Amino acid sequence: MSTPSVETFATVAEKGTWTGKIREKAVEAFPPDRLLPDRQPAYVSSWAYVFGALSIGAFIIVLLSGAVLAVEGPAWWHKSNVGLFVNSLHMWSTEFFFMFMVVHLWVKFFMAAWRGRRKATWITGVIAFAVSIGAAFTGYLSQQNFDSEWIGTQAKDGINSTGAGAFWNVLNFGQMLMWHIVLLPLVVALLIGLHVLLVRRRGVVPPFAPTEAQLAKAGVSLTTTVTAAAPLPLVQEPVEPLPTEQPTPHEPATTPGLQEATAQPSPLQEPPPGLPQELLWNLPEDPS
């Protein structure tokens, strides 16, 4: 009886461990070819699909500049020239972050981005936008200037009226600073990461198919384009007689003329000639 190899025990151990099960589920849910695809559909080149990536880029700048401000402290960002520059960079990257997020949100709303089992993708994006508003509010409270004092005193009564003043003290600088630099950015980063994973899993939402009015305005008609193609004859002339000898089991009997006719592709199998590339909507379905 032969002794089992080390690879055999390793395979059995991997399948029986909880880490192996988690790895199998993760690879099944997020295969590498979807996490890092080499190609994207042609419609992704539109400006409508750019603002999500711009939001992530602005968010990265917000995190990096905010980390420098948190390490140096209020005295540095109010008195040092470099601190003033980093503080301005942090503020303007936040402004661009919200601008890109608002445009991205409205574009996906009018595209009905929850189509094709993408409800979780849409929900995580909306929640990330809502939590980002709270992170920006605590950022205004952490400026340590007259603006933050005025915002805090005005917001105190409103928050106390909701009964949340005992848990959310906007006049406590230490509490607001920790909410702004630790808790809320962590939640936003996790939501954005989950949102991107869901986009990779389900794919970007395709645009709506063009209507007849849009095609007519573009000067394209699917009906006239397809019917304008010349009909393909079923049988080529002349038809040669069948061979007299019997075919071997590996070579079935065929009619040469009919074989040549059926070997040519049908015009309905190819895209209609003259149709622009951006109007082709033959997209593969999500197999998962």
N, C-alpha and C positions, 0 to 999 in steps of 0.2 A: 504494500500500500504506500503510495507516494505521499510525501509531506506537502501540505498546502503552502503556497508561496505567500510572501509578505503582502503582495498586491491583493490577493484574495481576501485576507483578513482586513485590509484597509478598505476595500469596497464594501464588505459586509458592515464594518463599523460605521462608515459614512452613511449608509442607508438606515442604520438603526439609531443614530444619534439625533438629538433635537437640532443640532446645528446643521446636520445634513438635510433634515426635513425643511428647515427654514431656507436653506440655500436652494433647494429644489423649487420651493414655492416662489422664491424671489426670481429665479431664472424663468420660471413659467409665466409669472405675471409681467416681468420686465425683461424680455430677452435682449441681449446686447445689440442686436441689429436694429432694435427700436429705440434703445437708449441713445445710441450714437449712430444714427443713420447716415449713409453716404450720400443719399439723394433725397430730394423733396419734390412734391408735385409742382407742376409749372405755375399754378396759381399762387404759390407762396411768394413769388417775386413781386407781388403787388404791395403797395404801401400800407394796405390794410393789415398786413401781417408783421409789420416792423415795430409797432409801438409796444408790443409785449417785450421784445428783446431790449428796446430802449429803456423800458421801466426797470428791467433787471440791471442794466448797466448803470443807471442813475442810482439805484439802491446800493450797489457795490461802492460807489463813490461816497454815498451817505455813511455807510458803515465805516469805511476807512478814515474819512475825515472826522467822524464822531469819535472814533477810538482815540485819535490823537488829542482831541479836545478833552476827552474824559481823563486822559493821563496827565495832561498839563494843568488843567484846572481853570477856574474863572479868571483869576488874576492874569494868566497868560493870554487868554483870548480877548481880554479887554485892553491890555496895555502894550503887548508886543506887536510889532508890525507883522511878523510871521503868524502870530496868533490871530490877528484880525483877518489876515488872508485866509487861513484855514477855516475860521468861523464863517466868513463870507462864502467860501467854497461849500461848506456844509449846508448853509442856508439855501444857496442857489441850486445845489444838487437836489435838495428836498423839493424845491419848487418845480424843477423839471420832472422829478419822480412823480409828483401828483399830476402834473399836466399830462405826462405820457400815460399814466394809469387811467385818467378820466377818458382820454381819447380811446385807449384800448378797450375800456369797459363799454363805451357807447358803440364802438364799431362792432364788437362781438354781440352786443344786444340786438342791433339791427340785422346782424347775420344769423340770429338764433343759434348761438354757439353751443347750446345744450342739445342740439340734434345729434343723432347717432350714438346714443348712450354716453353723452358727455355732460350729464347733469352734475356729477361730482366735480368735474373740471370747472364748470361755471360757478358752483357754490364756493369752492375754495378760493377762487379769484375774488368774488364779492366779499367774503369774510376777510381776506387779506387787505382789501381796500378799506374796510371798516376799522380794522385794528390799526392800520397805518394812520388813520385820523387821530386816534387816541395817542399814538406815539408822537405825532407832530404837536398835539396839544401839550403834552408833558415837556416837549422840547422848548416851546415858548415859555413855559413856567420855569425852566432851568437856565434862562439867560442871565439871571442876576443883574438886571437893570430895571429902569422904571417901567419899561414895557411889560416885563414879567410880573412886576408888582401890581400893575393896573389890571392885567389879565387875571391874576390870581384873586384879587379882591372882588372883581366882577363875577367870576365863576363860582366863588365860594357860596354865595346865597343860592344860586341856581342848583348846585350840587346838593347843598343841604336840604333844599325843598324836596328832593327825590328820596331822601333818607340814606343816601350813600356817603354823606359827609363823615361818618364815623370810620369808614374804610378808605375813603379817597380824600385826604386832606391836601388841598391844592396849595395851602400856605406853608406846608412843610417842604422845604427845599430838598432835604435828604431823601424823603420818600419819593418826590417827583423825579429827582435825578436817577434813582435806582429803577423806577418804572421806565424812564426814558432810555437809559443806556444798557439795561440788562433784560428786563422781563418782556416788554413790548417788542423790541427788536428781535428777540429770540423767537417770539410767537410769529412775527411777520416773516422771518427767514424760514421757519418750518412750513408755514402755509405756502410760501412761494415755491419752496422745494417740492412739496407735495403737488402743487399745481403743475409744475414743469414735468414731474414724473407722469401725471395723468395725461398731459398733452402728448408725451412720448408714447404712452400706452395706447391711447385712442387715436392719435394723429390729430393734426390741425383740421379744423372744420372746413369743408369745401364750400365755396360760394354757391348761391342758388343757380340753377340752370337758367339760361336765357329764355325769355318769353318770345312768342311769335312777333310781338310788337318791337322788341329790342332787335331781333334778327332782321326784321323788315327795315328798321331804321339804319342798321349797319349794311343794308344791301345784300343780305345773305338769306337764302331760303333753303331749308333742308329738303323740302319736297321737290322743288324744281332741280336742285343739284343732284339728287339721287336718280330721278327719272331721266335726267339728261344723258346719263351714261348709256352707251350702246348695249343692246341686249346681247348676251353671250349665247351663241348657238349650242344646242344640246349635242349635236353630232357633226363632226367634221366630214366634209365631202371630198373625195369619195371614200366609202367605207370598204376597207379591204376584207376579203373573205376570211373566215375562221381557219386556223391551221388544222390540217388533217390529223397530225399526230396528237396523241393524248398527252396532256401536261403531266409532269412529274408532281409528286406530292408537295415538293418545295416550290414549284412554279405554277400558280393557278392560271387558268385560261382567262385571257382578257382580250378585248377588242382594241386594237391599236388606236383607231380613230376615236373611240369612246373614251379610252384612257387619256388621250391627249386633251380631250375636251373637259373631262372632269378634273384633270390635274390643274387647270387654270383656276385661280381664285375668283370667287364671285364678287361683283362690284359692291355688293352690300356688306361684305366683310371688311372693307377698307374704309377709312374716313372719307367723306365726300370731298371731291377735289375743289379747291378754292376756299375751303372753310378755314378761317384764321385759327392759329394755335390756341389763342386764349378762349375760344368758344368750344373747345373739346372738353366734355365733362364726363368721359368714360373713366371713372375712378374706381379703383378696387375697393371692395368692402372690407371692413375690419374683421378678420377671422376670429378674433378672440371673443 
